Amino acid sequence: MADLGLHGGPTNSADPAEIESALGRIPSVTAARIVTGPGGRISEVHVLARKDRGAKQVVRDVQSVVLTTFGLELDYRTVSVVQLDDPLVESDSYSTGGPRVALVRLSADLTTHTASVTVQLSSGGTELTGSARGPASSGMKLVARAVVEAVMPLVGDSALDVDFADLLPAGPYSVAVAVLRLATTRGDQVVSGSAVVRKDGNDAMARASLAAMNRLIESF
């Protein structure tokens, strides 16, 4: 990705965990995740925040904290802000007028280098099945992709993809966050969903992906 990352100063002068901790003290920010590339260069900054402040202001605060605390200039294009009403709200709290998609079963198989995930969903009495396979390092994205594969019959000719899927710390909790993008003839729709990790990360990510999916169903 061209022109993304940190400019002006050593790219490995700060531990990503230290930056995440500093960003977590910004007002409205409940969690942050730093993604680094070769040589420790920061390629992505993902922030989970409440809706009481504008996303652009949060991005500016992220840039200011990184610059003043670590002496590193952060390109605003690396910063992704997901704003939720409450990061600890479960997907079942959202109401919709149509049939909701619910998780029935999830299975995951992991080998040394490969992982595969299969999900069974239910929507209005119809069973939907999806699976995803890829490098074990893909982690939570495979779970979200399996959910996307299962719900494709519900989105018709539109293209649905996973923009972001990961587990983020939020105070004493761990929260699964999924961001889905639906490409339609009317333009792209981007929605997010979250779920507190209770059983395990895979289960939480499936529920977070369904929370995002059910938001899309509301707009159909």
Secondary structure, DSSP 8 states (H G I E B T S, - for coil): -TT-SEESS-TTSS-HHHHHHHHTTSTTEEEEEEEE-GGG-EEEEEEEEETTS-HHHHHHHHHHHHHHHH--EE-GGGEEEEEES-TT--GGG---SS--EEEEEEEEEE-SSEEEEEEEEEETTEEEEEEEEEEGGGTHHHHHHHHHHHHGGGSTT-EEEEEEEEEEEETTEEEEEEEEEEEETTEEEEEEEEEE-SS-HHHHHHHHHHHHHHHHHHH-
